[in-house]
């Protein structure tokens, strides 16, 4: 395991506690957490991935997001191993398949996740995306899990503005704690209607893939002249700039994935970055905010 100097860790820990995200129930969370998609799938990387998650928690990135879908449970199993001995320091999130979100399957799926995660409760349980099960039935099932003490709160993922409006109109729908969606500098569609709506609901956004998926779009972002210039001026990496941009507003909690300790430390360093108004204007010029409705991006 790599040993990092305390002088490098302490400023990040302090920054993680600055301008926290506030859930409607008053729970305070850091603006940066840890995603686990595709983690736990390669046995040769297992110890590095566990060490990365544990370092992230030490740095203050205590929100760990996983799902029963990720690696058919292998991600949850790895997270379960990583959090042994530090469970009380973790805000643990998992997600249920849409076809498991009915009253006949929801508790079974939750129990299976809890077993893989080696814990007796989840801090947040999300419907991974909307399926054919009526939302009213899923809400009822989630509330039963809360009453049973198996989850502390529930939410949704990949819901667009119309879905959130429908959800809020259902009995118990106001208890939804968050909505996890794709959001990064190259995918800003939620800023037109979904993000303002969730602000009205006092419901922060969990942003997955805040660095964009590896591929042409990420390459476009990293090769952007504006991104390069601003990153150079702040003496940071382009990746850190993208993360700092994502969490700039105080109501978005980004959950980047990292498989090594060095990558975790780099991600966590984004909490130290303060972008200027000029920085934001230049990024807006190259990657403009939406001026009309854009269908929700999903990966």
DRENDO-1510 file (C-alpha; in Angstrom, 1 decimal, always signed):
<recs>
REC; n; res; u; v; w
REC; 1; UNK; +0.0; +0.0; +0.0 .
REC; 2; UNK; +1.3; +3.5; -0.9 .
REC; 3; UNK; +2.0; +5.7; +2.1 .
REC; 4; UNK; +0.9; +9.3; +1.7 .
REC; 5; UNK; +2.2; +12.2; +3.8 .
REC; 6; UNK; -0.2; +13.6; +6.4 .
REC; 7; UNK; +0.5; +17.1; +5.0 .
REC; 8; UNK; -1.0; +16.0; +1.7 .
REC; 9; UNK; -4.1; +14.4; +3.3 .
REC; 10; UNK; -5.1; +16.9; +5.9 .
REC; 11; UNK; -6.0; +19.9; +3.6 .
REC; 12; UNK; -8.2; +17.5; +1.5 .
REC; 13; UNK; -9.9; +16.3; +4.6 .
REC; 14; UNK; -10.7; +19.9; +5.7 .
REC; 15; UNK; -11.9; +20.8; +2.2 .
REC; 16; UNK; -14.3; +17.8; +2.2 .
REC; 17; UNK; -16.0; +19.2; +5.2 .
REC; 18; UNK; -16.4; +22.7; +3.6 .
REC; 19; UNK; -19.7; +23.5; +1.9 .
REC; 20; UNK; -21.2; +20.1; +2.3 .
REC; 21; UNK; -24.2; +18.7; +0.5 .
REC; 22; UNK; -27.3; +18.8; +2.7 .
REC; 23; UNK; -30.1; +16.2; +2.3 .
REC; 24; UNK; -33.7; +17.2; +3.1 .
REC; 25; UNK; -33.5; +15.4; +6.4 .
REC; 26; UNK; -30.4; +17.5; +7.4 .
REC; 27; UNK; -27.8; +14.9; +6.7 .
REC; 28; UNK; -24.5; +16.5; +5.6 .
REC; 29; UNK; -22.4; +14.8; +2.9 .
REC; 30; UNK; -19.1; +15.7; +1.2 .
REC; 31; UNK; -19.3; +17.0; -2.4 .
REC; 32; UNK; -17.2; +14.1; -3.6 .
REC; 33; UNK; -17.9; +10.4; -3.1 .
REC; 34; UNK; -16.7; +7.2; -4.8 .
REC; 35; UNK; -18.3; +5.2; -7.6 .
REC; 36; UNK; -17.8; +1.5; -8.1 .
REC; 37; UNK; -19.0; +0.6; -11.6 .
REC; 38; UNK; -16.7; -2.1; -13.0 .
REC; 39; UNK; -14.9; -2.4; -9.7 .
REC; 40; UNK; -14.6; -5.9; -8.4 .
REC; 41; UNK; -14.6; -7.6; -11.8 .
REC; 42; UNK; -10.9; -8.3; -12.1 .
REC; 43; UNK; -9.5; -10.4; -9.2 .
REC; 44; UNK; -5.9; -9.2; -10.0 .
REC; 45; UNK; -7.0; -5.6; -9.1 .
REC; 46; UNK; -8.9; -6.5; -6.0 .
REC; 47; UNK; -6.5; -5.4; -3.3 .
REC; 48; UNK; -5.7; -2.2; -5.1 .
REC; 49; UNK; -9.4; -1.4; -5.4 .
REC; 50; UNK; -10.0; -2.1; -1.8 .
REC; 51; UNK; -7.0; +0.1; -0.8 .
REC; 52; UNK; -8.4; +2.8; -3.0 .
REC; 53; UNK; -11.8; +2.8; -1.4 .
REC; 54; UNK; -10.4; +2.8; +2.1 .
REC; 55; UNK; -8.1; +5.7; +1.2 .
REC; 56; UNK; -11.0; +7.6; -0.2 .
REC; 57; UNK; -12.9; +7.2; +3.1 .
REC; 58; UNK; -9.8; +8.4; +5.0 .
REC; 59; UNK; -9.7; +11.5; +2.7 .
REC; 60; UNK; -13.4; +12.3; +3.5 .
REC; 61; UNK; -15.0; +10.7; +0.4 .
REC; 62; UNK; -17.3; +8.7; +2.6 .
REC; 63; UNK; -20.2; +8.2; +0.1 .
REC; 64; UNK; -19.7; +4.9; -1.6 .
REC; 65; UNK; -22.1; +4.1; -4.4 .
REC; 66; UNK; -22.6; +0.6; -5.8 .
REC; 67; UNK; -25.5; -1.5; -7.2 .
REC; 68; UNK; -26.6; -5.1; -7.5 .
REC; 69; UNK; -26.2; -4.8; -11.2 .
REC; 70; UNK; -22.4; -4.0; -11.1 .
REC; 71; UNK; -20.6; -7.2; -11.9 .
REC; 72; UNK; -23.7; -9.2; -10.9 .
REC; 73; UNK; -23.0; -8.4; -7.3 .
REC; 74; UNK; -19.2; -8.5; -7.4 .
REC; 75; UNK; -18.9; -4.8; -6.8 .
REC; 76; UNK; -21.0; -5.0; -3.7 .
REC; 77; UNK; -18.9; -7.9; -2.4 .
REC; 78; UNK; -15.7; -6.0; -2.9 .
REC; 79; UNK; -17.2; -2.9; -1.2 .
REC; 80; UNK; -18.3; -5.2; +1.7 .
REC; 81; UNK; -14.8; -6.3; +2.2 .
REC; 82; UNK; -13.4; -2.8; +1.9 .
REC; 83; UNK; -15.6; -1.3; +4.5 .
REC; 84; UNK; -15.0; -3.9; +7.2 .
REC; 85; UNK; -14.0; -2.1; +10.4 .
REC; 86; UNK; -15.0; +1.3; +9.1 .
REC; 87; UNK; -18.7; +0.8; +8.3 .
REC; 88; UNK; -19.6; +3.6; +10.8 .
REC; 89; UNK; -17.6; +6.1; +8.7 .
REC; 90; UNK; -19.4; +5.2; +5.4 .
REC; 91; UNK; -22.6; +6.6; +3.8 .
REC; 92; UNK; -23.4; +3.4; +1.8 .
REC; 93; UNK; -25.5; +3.5; -1.3 .
REC; 94; UNK; -26.8; +0.7; -3.5 .
REC; 95; UNK; -29.3; +0.3; -6.3 .
REC; 96; UNK; -32.0; -2.2; -7.2 .
REC; 97; UNK; -32.9; -3.4; -10.7 .
REC; 98; UNK; -36.2; -2.1; -11.9 .
REC; 99; UNK; -37.6; -5.6; -12.3 .
REC; 100; UNK; -36.8; -6.3; -8.7 .
REC; 101; UNK; -38.5; -3.1; -7.5 .
REC; 102; UNK; -42.0; -4.7; -6.9 .
REC; 103; UNK; -43.3; -5.8; -3.5 .
REC; 104; UNK; -42.6; -9.4; -4.3 .
REC; 105; UNK; -38.9; -8.9; -5.0 .
REC; 106; UNK; -37.6; -5.6; -3.4 .
REC; 107; UNK; -36.9; -6.9; +0.1 .
REC; 108; UNK; -35.2; -10.0; -1.3 .
REC; 109; UNK; -32.9; -7.9; -3.5 .
REC; 110; UNK; -32.2; -5.6; -0.5 .
REC; 111; UNK; -31.3; -8.6; +1.7 .
REC; 112; UNK; -29.0; -10.0; -1.0 .
REC; 113; UNK; -27.2; -6.7; -1.3 .
REC; 114; UNK; -26.9; -6.4; +2.5 .
REC; 115; UNK; -25.4; -9.9; +2.6 .
REC; 116; UNK; -22.8; -9.1; -0.1 .
REC; 117; UNK; -22.0; -5.8; +1.6 .
REC; 118; UNK; -21.7; -7.5; +5.0 .
REC; 119; UNK; -23.8; -4.8; +6.7 .
REC; 120; UNK; -27.3; -4.7; +8.3 .
REC; 121; UNK; -28.5; -1.5; +6.6 .
REC; 122; UNK; -28.0; +0.8; +3.7 .
REC; 123; UNK; -27.8; +4.6; +4.2 .
REC; 124; UNK; -29.5; +5.1; +0.8 .
REC; 125; UNK; -31.2; +2.6; -1.6 .
REC; 126; UNK; -32.0; +3.7; -5.1 .
REC; 127; UNK; -34.3; +2.5; -7.9 .
REC; 128; UNK; -31.6; +2.1; -10.6 .
REC; 129; UNK; -33.9; +3.3; -13.4 .
REC; 130; UNK; -37.6; +3.3; -14.1 .
REC; 131; UNK; -39.1; +0.1; -15.3 .
REC; 132; UNK; -42.5; -1.5; -15.6 .
REC; 133; UNK; -43.3; -1.7; -11.8 .
REC; 134; UNK; -45.7; +1.1; -10.8 .
REC; 135; UNK; -43.8; +3.8; -8.9 .
REC; 136; UNK; -46.4; +3.7; -6.2 .
REC; 137; UNK; -45.6; +0.0; -5.5 .
REC; 138; UNK; -41.8; +0.8; -5.3 .
REC; 139; UNK; -42.4; +3.6; -2.9 .
REC; 140; UNK; -44.5; +1.4; -0.7 .
REC; 141; UNK; -41.7; -1.3; -0.7 .
REC; 142; UNK; -39.0; +1.3; +0.0 .
REC; 143; UNK; -41.0; +2.7; +3.0 .
REC; 144; UNK; -41.4; -0.9; +4.3 .
REC; 145; UNK; -37.6; -1.3; +4.2 .
REC; 146; UNK; -37.2; +2.0; +6.1 .
REC; 147; UNK; -39.6; +0.8; +8.7 .
REC; 148; UNK; -37.8; -2.5; +9.0 .
REC; 149; UNK; -34.4; -0.6; +9.5 .
REC; 150; UNK; -32.8; -2.2; +6.4 .
REC; 151; UNK; -32.4; +1.2; +4.7 .
REC; 152; UNK; -32.2; +4.7; +6.2 .
REC; 153; UNK; -33.7; +6.5; +3.2 .
REC; 154; UNK; -34.4; +5.8; -0.5 .
REC; 155; UNK; -34.2; +7.6; -3.8 .
REC; 156; UNK; -34.1; +7.1; -7.6 .
REC; 157; UNK; -31.7; +7.1; -10.5 .
REC; 158; UNK; -31.9; +8.1; -14.1 .
REC; 159; UNK; -35.2; +9.9; -13.6 .
REC; 160; UNK; -35.9; +12.9; -15.9 .
REC; 161; UNK; -37.9; +16.0; -14.8 .
REC; 162; UNK; -41.3; +14.5; -15.8 .
REC; 163; UNK; -40.5; +11.4; -13.9 .
REC; 164; UNK; -39.7; +13.4; -10.8 .
REC; 165; UNK; -42.9; +15.4; -11.1 .
REC; 166; UNK; -44.9; +12.3; -11.3 .
REC; 167; UNK; -43.0; +10.7; -8.3 .
REC; 168; UNK; -43.6; +13.8; -6.1 .
REC; 169; UNK; -47.3; +13.6; -6.8 .
REC; 170; UNK; -47.6; +10.0; -5.4 .
REC; 171; UNK; -48.2; +9.2; -1.8 .
REC; 172; UNK; -44.8; +9.0; -0.1 .
REC; 173; UNK; -43.0; +10.3; -3.1 .
REC; 174; UNK; -41.8; +13.4; -1.2 .
REC; 175; UNK; -39.6; +11.1; +0.8 .
REC; 176; UNK; -37.3; +10.5; -2.1 .
REC; 177; UNK; -33.9; +11.7; -1.0 .
REC; 178; UNK; -32.0; +12.1; -4.3 .
REC; 179; UNK; -31.8; +11.3; -8.0 .
REC; 180; UNK; -28.6; +9.9; -9.4 .
REC; 181; UNK; -28.0; +11.0; -13.0 .
REC; 182; UNK; -25.3; +11.4; -15.6 .
REC; 183; UNK; -23.7; +14.9; -15.3 .
REC; 184; UNK; -20.5; +16.4; -16.5 .
REC; 185; UNK; -19.2; +19.4; -18.5 .
REC; 186; UNK; -20.0; +17.7; -21.8 .
REC; 187; UNK; -23.5; +16.6; -20.7 .
REC; 188; UNK; -25.4; +19.6; -19.1 .
REC; 189; UNK; -28.9; +18.8; -20.1 .
REC; 190; UNK; -30.1; +18.5; -16.4 .
REC; 191; UNK; -29.4; +22.2; -15.9 .
REC; 192; UNK; -32.4; +23.2; -18.0 .
REC; 193; UNK; -35.2; +21.7; -15.9 .
REC; 194; UNK; -34.1; +18.7; -13.7 .
REC; 195; UNK; -31.5; +20.5; -11.6 .
REC; 196; UNK; -33.7; +23.5; -10.9 .
REC; 197; UNK; -36.6; +21.2; -10.0 .
REC; 198; UNK; -34.5; +19.2; -7.6 .
REC; 199; UNK; -33.3; +22.5; -6.0 .
REC; 200; UNK; -37.0; +23.4; -5.4 .
REC; 201; UNK; -37.4; +20.0; -3.8 .
REC; 202; UNK; -34.3; +20.4; -1.6 .
REC; 203; UNK; -33.0; +17.3; -3.3 .
REC; 204; UNK; -29.3; +17.2; -4.3 .
REC; 205; UNK; -28.2; +15.4; -7.4 .
REC; 206; UNK; -25.8; +12.5; -7.3 .
REC; 207; UNK; -23.6; +12.8; -10.5 .
REC; 208; UNK; -22.3; +9.6; -12.0 .
REC; 209; UNK; -19.6; +9.6; -14.6 .
REC; 210; UNK; -18.6; +13.2; -13.7 .
REC; 211; UNK; -15.5; +12.7; -15.9 .
REC; 212; UNK; -17.4; +11.3; -18.8 .
REC; 213; UNK; -16.9; +7.7; -20.0 .
REC; 214; UNK; -13.6; +6.9; -21.5 .
REC; 215; UNK; -13.9; +7.5; -25.3 .
REC; 216; UNK; -14.3; +10.3; -27.7 .
REC; 217; UNK; -16.3; +12.7; -25.5 .
REC; 218; UNK; -13.9; +12.4; -22.6 .
REC; 219; UNK; -11.1; +13.0; -25.1 .
REC; 220; UNK; -12.9; +16.1; -26.4 .
REC; 221; UNK; -13.2; +17.4; -22.9 .
REC; 222; UNK; -9.5; +16.7; -21.9 .
REC; 223; UNK; -8.2; +18.2; -25.2 .
REC; 224; UNK; -10.3; +21.3; -24.9 .
REC; 225; UNK; -8.2; +24.5; -25.1 .
REC; 226; UNK; -10.2; +26.1; -22.3 .
REC; 227; UNK; -9.9; +23.0; -20.0 .
REC; 228; UNK; -6.2; +22.8; -20.7 .
REC; 229; UNK; -5.5; +26.5; -20.1 .
REC; 230; UNK; -7.6; +26.8; -16.9 .
REC; 231; UNK; -6.1; +23.6; -15.5 .
REC; 232; UNK; -2.6; +24.9; -16.3 .
REC; 233; UNK; -3.3; +28.2; -14.6 .
REC; 234; UNK; -4.5; +26.4; -11.4 .
REC; 235; UNK; -1.7; +23.9; -11.6 .
REC; 236; UNK; -4.1; +21.0; -11.6 .
REC; 237; UNK; -4.9; +18.2; -14.0 .
REC; 238; UNK; -7.7; +18.5; -16.6 .
REC; 239; UNK; -9.5; +15.6; -14.8 .
REC; 240; UNK; -9.4; +17.6; -11.5 .
REC; 241; UNK; -10.8; +20.6; -13.3 .
REC; 242; UNK; -13.7; +18.6; -14.6 .
REC; 243; UNK; -14.5; +17.4; -11.1 .
REC; 244; UNK; -14.2; +20.8; -9.6 .
REC; 245; UNK; -16.6; +22.1; -12.2 .
REC; 246; UNK; -19.1; +19.4; -11.5 .
REC; 247; UNK; -19.3; +20.2; -7.8 .
REC; 248; UNK; -19.1; +24.0; -8.1 .
REC; 249; UNK; -22.7; +24.7; -7.3 .
REC; 250; UNK; -23.1; +23.1; -3.8 .
REC; 251; UNK; -26.0; +20.9; -4.7 .
REC; 252; UNK; -24.2; +18.2; -6.8 .
REC; 253; UNK; -22.4; +15.3; -5.2 .
REC; 254; UNK; -20.1; +13.7; -7.7 .
REC; 255; UNK; -19.1; +10.0; -7.5 .
REC; 256; UNK; -16.0; +9.4; -9.7 .
REC; 257; UNK; -14.5; +5.9; -9.8 .
REC; 258; UNK; -10.9; +5.2; -9.0 .
REC; 259; UNK; -9.1; +1.9; -8.9 .
REC; 260; UNK; -5.8; +3.0; -7.4 .
REC; 261; UNK; -4.8; +5.1; -4.4 .
REC; 262; UNK; -3.0; +7.6; -6.6 .
REC; 263; UNK; -6.2; +8.1; -8.7 .
REC; 264; UNK; -8.2; +8.5; -5.5 .
REC; 265; UNK; -5.9; +11.2; -4.2 .
REC; 266; UNK; -6.1; +13.0; -7.5 .
REC; 267; UNK; -9.9; +12.9; -7.5 .
REC; 268; UNK; -10.0; +14.1; -3.9 .
REC; 269; UNK; -7.8; +17.0; -4.7 .
REC; 270; UNK; -10.6; +18.5; -6.7 .
REC; 271; UNK; -12.2; +19.5; -3.4 .
REC; 272; UNK; -9.4; +22.1; -2.9 .
REC; 273; UNK; -10.1; +23.9; -6.2 .
REC; 274; UNK; -12.0; +27.2; -6.4 .
REC; 275; UNK; -12.9; +28.1; -10.0 .
REC; 276; UNK; -13.2; +31.8; -10.7 .
REC; 277; UNK; -16.1; +33.5; -12.5 .
REC; 278; UNK; -13.9; +34.0; -15.5 .
REC; 279; UNK; -13.0; +30.3; -15.5 .
REC; 280; UNK; -16.7; +29.4; -15.5 .
REC; 281; UNK; -17.5; +31.8; -18.3 .
REC; 282; UNK; -14.8; +30.5; -20.5 .
REC; 283; UNK; -16.0; +26.9; -20.0 .
REC; 284; UNK; -19.6; +28.0; -20.7 .
REC; 285; UNK; -18.4; +29.4; -24.0 .
REC; 286; UNK; -16.9; +26.2; -25.1 .
REC; 287; UNK; -19.4; +23.9; -23.5 .
REC; 288; UNK; -22.6; +25.9; -23.2 .
REC; 289; UNK; -25.5; +25.3; -20.9 .
REC; 290; UNK; -28.7; +24.1; -22.5 .
REC; 291; UNK; -31.2; +26.7; -23.8 .
REC; 292; UNK; -34.0; +24.1; -24.4 .
REC; 293; UNK; -35.1; +20.7; -23.1 .
REC; 294; UNK; -32.6; +17.9; -23.7 .
REC; 295; UNK; -33.6; +14.3; -23.1 .
REC; 296; UNK; -31.8; +12.8; -20.1 .
REC; 297; UNK; -28.5; +11.2; -20.9 .
REC; 298; UNK; -28.2; +7.7; -19.6 .
REC; 299; UNK; -25.3; +5.2; -19.8 .
</recs>
